Amino acid sequence: MKSKNAKIIGLTGGVGSGKTTVSSYFAGRGFEVVDADKIAKAIVEAGSDVLEKLAGVFGDDILNGDGSLDRRKLAAKAFSDKALKNRMDGIMHGEILRIMKARIGELAESGYTGVIILDIPLLFEIKTGLEEDIEEIWVVDAEEEIRIKRVIERDGITRDEVLKIMDNQLSGAEKRKRAHIVIDNSGSSEELYLKLDELVKEYENK
C-alpha cells in the first residue's frame, strides 16, 4: 500500500488531549496528514449516505432543521448504550478507513517519500487494517482533569457527557504504555510547541 520510502506514523490521543493541535502543527511543518476526524465530518454532510444510515438507526431527531447532523444529539444517544455505540462505529469506521487507505495509496502512486501522519483518535481501540504499515505510534496525552475541562469548554457539554466519551476510549495510561513517543500536553500552548519543535528536530536528525 505505502511507498517504500515513506514513513507512516500513527498519531492518537484521548478526547481533550490536544491531538488536533498537534496534528495541525505537523501539517504546518510539511508532513502529509491524513485526518480521520476531518474525514468523519465530511462523510456525514447533509444528504450523505452515511448520515442517512445514522438517522435510520438513531432517528431523525439527530438531524438539524437544514438536514445537517446534530453531533451532540448523536453522541448523547450513542454513548448512552454500548450496543448503540457499536452500531454507530460500524457505520462510520469502515468508510473512514476506506478513504484513509485510498489516500495512502494515492501518495504511494505519486512516489511520495516523506512522512505520513495518520491522525486516528481510536487507533488502539479499533482494527484499522493499517497495523503493518504504521512504523511508530505517537500518543498525545494530558492530565485527566485538564482534558475534561478542555472538552467542556470546547463542546459545551457536561462533565458526565465527557466521562461517557472517555469511558469508551482506552485510558491515557494504557495509551502511553503502547506508544513509541508520548507528547505531554498538560501545559501551555507555548510549552507544547517547544516540545514539538524538539521532536521534529530529533526526527530530522535521525
C-alpha positions in Angstrom: 0.0 0.0 0.0 2.6 2.5 1.0 5.7 3.9 -0.7 8.8 2.0 0.3 10.5 5.3 1.2 7.6 6.9 3.1 7.4 6.7 6.9 3.9 6.2 8.3 3.3 7.4 11.9 0.1 6.8 13.8 -0.9 9.8 15.9 -3.5 9.3 18.6 -4.8 10.6 21.9 -7.9 10.7 24.0 -10.6 13.3 23.9 -9.3 16.7 25.1 -5.7 15.7 24.8 -4.9 18.3 22.1 -4.3 15.8 19.3 -5.8 18.1 16.7 -3.5 20.9 17.7 -0.5 18.6 17.3 -1.8 17.2 14.0 -2.2 20.8 12.7 1.4 21.6 13.8 2.8 18.6 11.8 0.8 19.6 8.7 2.3 23.1 9.0 5.8 21.5 9.1 5.2 19.8 5.8 4.2 16.3 6.9 1.3 14.7 5.0 -1.5 14.4 7.5 -4.5 12.0 6.8 -7.0 13.1 9.5 -9.7 10.6 10.5 -11.8 13.3 12.3 -11.9 15.5 9.2 -13.0 12.5 7.1 -15.6 11.7 9.7 -17.1 15.2 9.4 -17.0 15.1 5.6 -18.9 11.8 5.3 -21.8 13.0 7.5 -22.6 16.1 5.5 -26.3 16.7 4.8 -27.7 14.3 2.3 -24.8 11.8 2.6 -25.4 8.1 2.6 -23.7 7.7 5.9 -25.9 10.3 7.5 -29.0 8.6 6.1 -27.8 5.3 7.7 -27.2 7.0 11.1 -30.7 8.6 11.0 -32.2 5.2 10.2 -30.6 3.8 13.4 -30.8 6.8 15.8 -33.9 8.6 14.5 -34.4 11.8 12.5 -34.1 13.9 15.7 -30.3 13.7 15.3 -30.8 16.0 12.3 -31.0 19.8 12.4 -33.7 21.6 10.5 -31.4 22.0 7.5 -30.7 18.3 7.4 -27.2 18.5 8.9 -26.1 16.3 11.8 -26.7 17.4 15.4 -23.5 15.9 16.7 -24.4 16.4 20.4 -27.7 14.5 20.0 -26.0 11.7 18.2 -23.2 11.5 20.9 -25.8 11.6 23.7 -27.6 8.6 22.1 -24.6 6.6 21.0 -22.6 6.9 24.2 -25.5 6.0 26.4 -25.5 2.4 25.3 -22.6 0.2 24.2 -24.6 -1.6 21.6 -25.7 1.7 20.0 -22.1 2.9 20.1 -21.0 -0.2 18.3 -23.7 0.4 15.6 -22.5 4.0 15.1 -18.9 2.8 14.8 -19.9 0.1 12.3 -21.5 2.7 10.1 -18.7 5.2 10.4 -15.4 3.4 10.7 -15.4 1.3 7.6 -15.9 4.3 5.4 -13.4 6.4 7.2 -10.7 3.7 6.9 -11.5 3.1 3.3 -10.9 6.8 2.5 -7.7 6.8 4.6 -6.3 3.8 2.8 -7.2 5.3 -0.6 -5.2 8.4 0.3 -2.2 6.4 1.4 -2.5 4.6 -1.9 -2.6 7.8 -3.8 0.6 9.0 -2.1 2.4 5.8 -2.8 1.4 6.0 -6.5 2.7 9.6 -6.6 6.1 8.4 -5.3 5.8 10.4 -2.0 8.8 9.7 0.2 8.2 11.9 3.2 6.3 11.4 6.5 2.6 10.4 6.5 0.8 11.1 9.8 -2.3 9.0 10.3 -4.4 11.0 12.8 -6.7 8.4 14.3 -8.4 9.0 17.6 -9.3 5.4 18.2 -6.1 3.9 16.8 -5.8 1.4 19.7 -9.5 0.7 20.1 -10.4 -0.4 16.6 -8.8 -2.7 14.0 -7.7 -0.4 11.2 -6.0 -2.8 8.8 -3.1 -0.4 8.8 -1.2 -2.1 11.7 1.6 -3.4 9.5 2.1 -0.1 7.7 2.4 2.0 10.8 6.1 2.2 11.9 5.7 4.3 15.0 2.8 5.4 17.2 2.9 8.9 18.8 0.4 9.5 21.7 -0.7 12.9 22.8 -1.9 13.0 26.4 -2.6 15.3 29.2 -3.8 15.1 32.8 -7.4 13.8 33.0 -8.9 16.8 34.7 -7.3 19.1 32.2 -8.7 17.0 29.3 -12.2 17.1 30.9 -12.1 20.9 31.4 -11.0 21.4 27.8 -13.8 19.3 26.3 -16.5 21.0 28.5 -15.2 24.4 27.4 -14.8 23.4 23.7 -18.1 21.5 23.2 -20.3 23.0 25.8 -21.2 19.6 27.2 -21.5 18.4 30.8 -18.8 16.6 32.8 -20.9 13.4 32.8 -21.1 13.5 29.0 -17.3 13.9 28.7 -16.8 11.0 31.1 -19.1 8.8 29.0 -16.9 9.5 25.9 -13.7 8.8 27.9 -15.2 5.5 29.2 -15.4 4.3 25.5 -11.7 5.1 25.0 -8.6 3.4 26.2 -7.1 5.1 29.2 -4.3 7.6 28.8 -2.1 5.3 30.9 -2.7 2.4 28.6 -2.1 4.5 25.5 1.2 5.7 26.9 2.3 2.1 27.5 1.8 1.3 23.9 3.4 4.4 22.4 6.7 4.8 20.8 6.7 8.5 21.7 4.4 10.4 24.2 3.7 14.0 23.7 2.6 15.5 27.0 0.2 18.4 26.5 -0.7 19.3 30.1 0.9 22.7 30.0 0.6 25.8 27.9 0.5 26.1 24.1 4.0 27.5 24.2 5.3 24.5 26.1 3.6 22.2 23.6 5.1 23.9 20.6 8.6 23.8 22.1 8.2 20.0 22.6 7.0 19.5 19.1 9.9 21.6 17.7 12.4 19.4 19.6 10.6 16.2 18.4 10.8 17.3 14.7 14.4 18.2 15.1 15.2 14.8 16.6 13.4 13.1 13.8 15.0 15.2 11.1 18.5 14.4 12.5 17.9 10.6 12.6 
